[in-house]
Amino acid sequence: MAASEPDDGEPDAESNDANDEPNVDEPNADEPNADEPNADEPNADEPNADEPNADEPNADGPNADGPPSVPSIRVPREGVPRYVAASLDQLLTLVAIVVIAKFLHKRPDMWQWITIVVVYLGYFLLFEGLFATTPGKLLTGLVVVGYDGRRCTWRQAWTRTWMRILEVNPLLLGAIPAGLKIVFSPYHQRYGDILARTLVVPRSSVVRRKSVVRR
């Protein structure tokens, strides 16, 4: 008998099995390639625009485009010149009040008290607002500056002045509250200084700081 020949219409079983098995050498389009980056996943090497950069200053921070939160100049430890300056200023305001009171002795007492308050507060407001110092501070070589070392502004001078009503008031223990705060404050500040963010420092320290900046 002659050997039977395979039918051309029936596929070979071995060829079908070979076609059904995937080729491991050829990449599958449906499976992601581990070597190629995925556009949907963030790259750890590239900076994220939504996350802040630690190397760049934060514009929303407390010190951005604004005064520093801590003093940038040296504050002397000893505060004796400030007490001397305060005593001189108190003496000068007392003399001014006595001189003006002589012209108001015929006025009602209410006007006299109003004049005393205006003269006392106006003395510090005008001198510190215009010159960043008072005659007493000028004689002892002191000046009022902000935390950045610049001279105090009118707003800061006003804050320092109206706080004197609470800190340096004969009816409220005199200058004891301000004196105690200056002694125990790390930067020798009274409450008016803290609210106004000002310092009372030697004029020489401010001059040295300006010379360093210019260099």
Summary of the structure (lengths in Angstrom):
residues: 215
radius of gyration: 39.9
end to end distance: 114.7
largest distance: 155.5
contacts: 491
relative contact order: 0.11
helix: 47%
strand: 6%
